[in-house]
Amino acid sequence: MIYVNQKQLDQVEYLIEQSSRGHHVLFDNEVIRKAFKRLARADTEITEINDESIEKHIEQLILQPTLISKRAYLENLNAETYDRVVCTYFSIVENNIFESLQFSQ
């Protein structure tokens, strides 16, 4: 379990909200496209990428204090881990969108 302060929670909510609107603050469109393409070529099920190591990287990403440090953290990951973090992040965004749609009905 990860413990975050209010500022970190606000940052995460902001990032997810922006991504939900198509404004990907952490990743540019080319990075997103390449990550999903490489994982598809590797015949990896995106639903299976949320293992413990990726969760830890998501936690560490959240704990980074600034957008610049979040991007720097991501850039230091190896390619496969980076791709999995990207896909996991978008899975979180997708789940957030579905939850918000359920509450609005």
C-alpha distance (Angstrom), angle and dihedral (degrees) to the residues before:
residue distance angle dihedral
M1 . . .
I2 3.77 . .
Y3 3.77 124.6 .
V4 3.78 117.1 -150.4
N5 3.75 131.7 180.0
Q6 3.79 123.5 -126.9
K7 3.80 93.4 -95.2
Q8 3.82 91.6 53.6
L9 3.80 90.7 46.5
D10 3.80 90.3 50.8
Q11 3.83 90.0 51.0
V12 3.80 92.4 50.7
E13 3.80 92.1 47.8
Y14 3.80 89.6 49.0
L15 3.82 93.0 50.3
I16 3.80 92.8 47.8
E17 3.80 92.3 45.7
Q18 3.80 91.6 50.1
S19 3.80 92.0 47.8
S20 3.80 89.8 48.4
R21 3.80 86.9 58.3
G22 3.79 92.9 47.8
H23 3.81 96.6 -101.3
H24 3.78 103.4 124.4
V25 3.78 103.9 -165.4
L26 3.81 97.0 175.3
F27 3.80 99.3 41.2
D28 3.76 134.1 33.9
N29 3.80 119.2 -133.7
E30 3.80 94.0 -104.5
V31 3.82 91.7 54.9
I32 3.81 90.4 50.2
R33 3.79 92.8 48.1
K34 3.82 93.1 48.3
A35 3.81 93.5 47.1
F36 3.79 94.0 53.1
K37 3.81 91.7 42.4
R38 3.83 94.0 51.0
L39 3.79 92.1 48.1
A40 3.81 91.5 48.0
R41 3.81 90.1 50.8
A42 3.78 89.9 49.8
D43 3.82 86.2 56.3
T44 3.80 89.8 -123.9
E45 3.76 119.1 157.2
I46 3.80 107.5 -126.9
T47 3.79 89.5 -147.7
E48 3.80 88.8 61.6
I49 3.81 97.4 53.3
N50 3.77 97.4 84.2
D51 3.79 95.9 93.5
E52 3.79 125.3 146.7
S53 3.79 96.4 -92.0
I54 3.80 92.3 53.7
E55 3.80 90.8 46.9
K56 3.80 88.4 54.6
H57 3.78 90.5 52.3
I58 3.81 90.5 50.1
E59 3.81 88.9 50.4
Q60 3.81 91.5 49.7
L61 3.79 89.6 48.0
I62 3.80 90.4 53.8
L63 3.80 91.4 49.0
Q64 3.80 93.3 55.9
P65 3.81 106.0 107.3
T66 3.81 100.9 -140.4
L67 3.77 139.6 31.3
I68 3.80 89.3 -114.2
S69 3.81 92.0 53.8
K70 3.82 90.3 46.3
R71 3.82 90.0 54.6
A72 3.80 91.3 45.2
Y73 3.80 90.3 51.6
L74 3.79 90.4 51.9
E75 3.80 93.0 47.6
N76 3.81 90.1 56.3
L77 3.81 93.3 58.8
N78 3.78 120.7 97.7
A79 3.82 115.1 -105.8
E80 3.80 97.8 -101.2
T81 3.80 94.0 47.0
Y82 3.79 90.5 46.0
D83 3.80 91.2 52.3
R84 3.78 91.1 49.3
V85 3.81 91.9 48.7
V86 3.82 89.9 50.5
C87 3.81 92.0 50.9
T88 3.81 93.0 44.4
Y89 3.80 90.3 49.7
F90 3.80 90.6 53.0
S91 3.77 90.7 46.8
I92 3.82 87.2 56.7
V93 3.80 90.4 48.5
E94 3.81 91.1 48.7
N95 3.82 91.8 50.3
N96 3.79 89.6 48.9
I97 3.81 90.8 53.2
F98 3.80 91.9 49.9
E99 3.80 91.6 48.6
S100 3.79 92.4 50.0
L101 3.82 90.2 49.8
Q102 3.80 90.8 52.4
F103 3.80 92.0 51.8
S104 3.79 93.1 48.3
Q105 3.81 93.8 55.9
